[in-house]
Amino acid sequence: MTYDLLESVTLASAASSVTFSSIDGSYGDLILVIDVIGSSVEDFLVSFNGDTTGANYPSVRMRGSGSSASSGTDTNRQFAHILTHQSSNILQVMDYAATDKHKSCLARNGSGSSSVWAYALRWANTSAITSIAVATGAGTINSGTLNLYGVAK
């Protein structure tokens, strides 16, 4: 597989959200890699094409810490957790430019000193994705880098 860097954002100051817009529709999948530090432990929320309706993002999640585990379902756009120390977060959006189906996503995140999470979510919309916004539930992203890659078809 070939990954092409479409856009990179390195935060020079704290931000509550970052948006990638005018996304080229010529790739098969999108991969968003987020390596950041937050002001507090918060949910990371995703919005495609400006859609912030939580019910349009049904998901299932699993979490493990080495000593406990949990799972559940959500409808709140959550795909990861931002931590107060370095954490890695990856969101894969499959077949994002298709206009004949809902969009499927897989996400995983965590750090070596806390829990790891895995999510499967769906955007209940048939529009091609042309923008992705990630935001904290509250607090800020204090520092780090967000990279958006296109995966060749």
C-alpha positions in Angstrom: 0.0 0.0 0.0 1.1 3.5 -0.7 0.4 6.3 1.8 0.5 9.8 0.6 0.7 12.7 3.1 -2.2 15.0 2.2 -1.8 17.5 5.1 0.1 17.9 8.3 -0.7 20.2 11.2 1.8 20.9 14.0 0.2 22.9 16.7 2.1 26.1 17.6 -0.5 26.9 20.4 -3.4 25.1 22.1 -6.5 24.4 20.0 -9.9 22.8 20.7 -10.2 21.5 17.2 -8.4 20.9 13.9 -10.0 20.7 10.5 -8.7 19.1 7.3 -10.7 20.4 4.3 -10.8 20.1 0.5 -9.8 16.4 0.8 -8.9 14.9 -2.6 -11.4 12.1 -3.5 -9.0 10.1 -5.5 -7.7 7.7 -2.8 -9.2 4.5 -1.4 -9.0 5.2 2.3 -7.9 8.0 4.6 -5.7 7.5 7.7 -5.5 10.2 10.3 -2.6 9.8 12.7 -2.7 12.0 15.8 0.2 12.3 18.3 -0.8 14.9 20.8 -0.9 16.0 24.5 -4.1 17.4 25.9 -4.9 19.8 28.7 -7.0 17.1 30.4 -8.2 13.6 29.7 -11.0 14.1 27.2 -12.9 12.4 24.4 -11.8 13.0 20.8 -14.7 13.7 18.6 -14.9 13.5 14.8 -17.1 15.4 12.3 -17.3 14.6 8.6 -18.3 17.4 6.3 -19.4 19.6 9.3 -22.0 17.0 10.5 -22.0 17.1 14.4 -25.2 15.0 14.9 -24.1 12.3 17.3 -26.8 9.9 16.2 -25.1 9.8 12.7 -22.0 8.2 14.3 -23.0 4.9 15.9 -20.0 3.0 17.3 -18.8 0.2 19.5 -15.7 0.4 21.7 -13.4 -1.8 23.7 -10.9 -0.8 26.3 -8.2 -2.6 28.2 -5.7 -1.5 30.8 -3.8 -4.7 31.6 -5.9 -5.1 34.8 -9.4 -4.4 33.6 -11.5 -4.3 30.4 -14.7 -2.8 29.2 -16.8 -2.4 26.1 -19.9 -0.5 25.1 -21.8 1.4 22.4 -22.0 5.1 21.7 -23.7 7.7 19.4 -21.6 10.7 20.2 -18.8 11.0 17.5 -16.2 9.7 19.9 -13.3 7.9 18.3 -10.4 8.2 20.8 -9.2 9.8 24.1 -6.8 12.7 24.4 -4.5 12.3 27.4 -2.3 14.7 29.4 0.8 12.8 28.2 1.8 11.7 24.7 -0.8 9.4 23.1 -1.1 8.0 19.7 -4.4 7.9 17.9 -5.2 6.4 14.5 -8.5 6.8 12.6 -9.0 4.9 9.3 -11.9 5.9 7.1 -12.6 3.3 4.5 -13.9 4.1 1.0 -14.4 7.7 2.0 -15.2 9.0 -1.5 -18.0 6.5 -2.2 -21.5 8.0 -2.6 -23.4 4.8 -2.5 -22.9 3.7 1.1 -22.3 4.8 4.7 -18.7 5.3 5.7 -17.0 2.7 8.0 -14.2 3.7 10.3 -11.8 1.9 12.6 -9.9 3.7 15.4 -7.4 2.8 18.0 -5.5 4.8 20.6 -3.6 4.7 23.8 -0.2 5.1 25.4 2.2 2.9 27.1 1.3 4.2 30.6 -2.5 3.9 30.4 -5.4 2.1 28.6 -5.7 1.2 25.0 -8.9 1.7 23.1 -10.4 0.3 19.9 -13.5 1.7 18.1 -15.6 0.7 15.1 -17.9 3.5 13.9 -20.0 4.4 11.0 -21.0 7.7 9.5 -24.7 7.3 8.5 -24.4 9.4 5.3 -23.7 8.6 1.7 -21.9 11.8 0.8 -18.2 11.7 -0.1 -16.1 13.0 2.8 -14.4 16.3 1.8 -13.5 17.5 5.3 -12.6 16.0 8.7 -12.7 17.9 11.9 -11.4 16.5 15.2 -12.2 18.2 18.5 -11.9 17.7 22.2 -15.1 17.1 24.2 -13.7 19.9 26.5 -10.3 21.3 27.1 -7.6 21.7 24.4 -5.0 19.9 22.4 -1.9 21.5 23.9 0.7 20.3 21.5 1.5 17.7 18.9 1.0 16.7 15.3 -1.9 15.6 13.2 -1.2 13.9 9.8 -3.8 13.0 7.2 -2.8 10.3 4.7 -4.5 9.1 1.5 -4.1 5.4 0.9 -3.8 4.6 -2.9 -6.6 2.5 -4.4 
